[in-house]
């Protein structure tokens, strides 16, 4: 992983490939890599869809090695949704395969002069880029089928659906899973639109004959990895809850906590929650012959995913994640798992962020385009996006834009990115993360649900402002570091609660890189990433005024706890004052 | 003019009227009033369509008096288009009548709990507010007809069309002219959407039995006004060009200067310019029995407007202004005056900013929704806005949003507001104003075309960066003061060139207010207004990064002069460093 592949799509005689040493970026992985490159190379005031923006695709530092859980792929750019820096990461096979091919990053640059669509193929022999207009407007599923026919069933794909080609601000970059299905997505912030602006439909990765990446200290690495896996297995969240019910185990938990945003963030509990809970989903999957326990990439030991099959037992989609179930479920007043699974499939196929899409549908419902609870109407709205009708183009550009188009005031976005599945009034630590994250409203950026609701990594009263700043700050720092490692964020549960497991992670990193790292180094890495990102955003014109929730969260109280967001602006401004 | 009328649309038992002394706002008029109130009373981070925004309607300091040209009405709020402070002003009868009724401002506050639409009637006896859902979705013309039927043909109307009711970010506030036609508009920044969010369709003003406002020193006032009028009459622009051909006299001038934005700012000259020039327009109007010389309000001595009649001699619309002719003409590749007049009528009737609409159509044309030059398609696009279709809602929210929806990079906006009819590369002083104005891209905020192209108030080479900062700064200061006085901005030509005429204006103000003012007081007034506005914008999150043109103006060179915008960022940051 000592090379960077640059593809200049705007070169005079068509796309130009340049492979160069990692140079100043050596030793960086995942989000550390994408944010360093974007911060250093992308002019902060450039148009996100223009030739000066770059799409950076980077496996984590540990990706491609035998380290458990190291399969996250980071995708970074200036975001068409937020206008700030963006890193979205995904599971699936992409990171492992790309890392084994030796690339620490693929950087897509420039912009083609005409509207030709391209595909990229990378294997042990090098890189090939080919025009292929036959791929135009294919859904991710049909695309991957076509690619399989051409390149076989061992390759991994990094692709965009029609939403990316239409440069919609909620477009994702899809990554194929172990079954070569485009079910994993770098979802947030419109990274797929930037790939679309570069006119690359798919990057096909074939790591045949490429070795697993090996650690500098093989024995120490093995030992540390073993301890790490044991730590994950013994923690109740990663050892029991997530494998049994997937991320959707949270539906009942967050709903009971009164923080489940319902009817476009109107109330904190949904009457239909039990019907779409992880428990109900697992039961349905098992009854139909699907599976409730499945990994999204090789080397996963948590296996929080699953397989959702239809009534006839045929694969429909992967097990919808908690955020997806919420976005299309409770937030839209929908309590039908079959409908939610169908929407998950459509989102994956078109290449749309499920969180942004669900939040947008709820705003559209508030605007009167459909009734809350009407799942057929909701499905049709998503189909509009896939078709690229005028309405579809509105919706595909996210909740913020949809709110503007229809003159709606209650739009739950920060930095124009939709809030995920935790109401910031009832989970105030999440509110701090939503407000201050460099990414816009993003639960993964500092998952305060841990100490606010789950009692993981301590306890901080979710309904009060006290302690939330420190909680969010520490989580944001730790998360940035984890996002650089290639590790799945779900390791956080165990490393927050179990000092041994955290030490094992540090040991894995030390053994792999041949350095002698400490916990402090991990913290320093996290801080340096956030600093790069904050710096980019400041140069793009962001100020403390962008680190705020919409005003109505401070005015409208949320049932059942009847709380408003109480963390003061001056406190929010202290999150990065470490 | 010693009272402020506040209407709280969100009061518990329906709209509540409060009339109070001007208090701290005493002595302020027009933009000085609107920007003081917005800056002091509106929370900068509030939603522009929410209950915390306020719509401030203020006649100028001299409005309602016998001072020539004093008929401008200012409308201010937090803008739904830019997110910053907004003042848009309009000609027509509104300012004179409102001032004579004794109101220094109408402030619309709060937000109704249901969707009832209201009308407001103000006369010598007071203020009456009445629900009237029969007015819903009426065009401005049908609305004014209905109001005439009810209140007679002496009243003035301040109203919104369907675009305002639909809360579109390009919606205007219309003001009736001397013939009681809704032809004058506070056009920019979506002030009509804010009036729509307050659910007031029309404010009907009847100044029967109200006296003209009189000066403190009647004789000095009369004398100064006489000299002022003479000054206007002897200047070639205000004495000849504008009366003969209207504002559209500029088409040939700007086109010859190579600064006429054509095909969505792709080139600086339009082959069809002569066909849509002021000269051609005046000829057509006269040939059909319209008029090329007409005032928009009583007391106008320039009379730059006119009457556009159709082939059968029936009134179609007022003489389209230069910016309108350009926006729907050259910028869209359209060279047909009848089509342009039809679009002007539709814009006025729906209540849409003609500049924003034309710029948006050109962006839509770049997105492939219509061909450049296809005026039938352009007319249909505007009709979509009036109908409020999904496409219409996209377009009605302006060029910036339309560019986002269709993934278009070349969108000529600053602070999300469309640039008017001067390419900032070929008229670099206008570029400085576009970039730095508190209002977003706005030609009226500091009309550097004067010294850049017209040789008025000096000469500064339009194609070079040198001298543009100082030029724009001085004009922005002077303009803010003029916008406070109620004077039409077109007096600027004479006061810039003729020291006597400037002195006459100062004398008018002195005599009217009973103060002993100097030119320095006028400058101080201008600076204080800009300071209020900059302060609001800073608190709303604006930084120097918002004082920039889109990047492509620094990269794409403009024919025929093959120039790029060359004023440096560091220089732009000096505009308000006085």
Interface residues (C-beta under 8 A of the other chain):
Chain A: X43 X44 X45 X46 X47 X49 X50 X52 X80 X166 X167 X168 X169 X193 X196 X197 X389 X390 X391 X393 X394 X397 X401 X404 X405 X406 X407 X409 X539 X540 X541 X542 X543 X544 X545 X546 X548 X550 X551 X552
Chain B: X43 X44 X45 X46 X47 X49 X50 X52 X80 X166 X167 X168 X169 X193 X196 X197 X389 X390 X391 X393 X394 X397 X401 X404 X405 X406 X407 X409 X539 X540 X541 X542 X543 X544 X545 X546 X548 X550 X551 X552
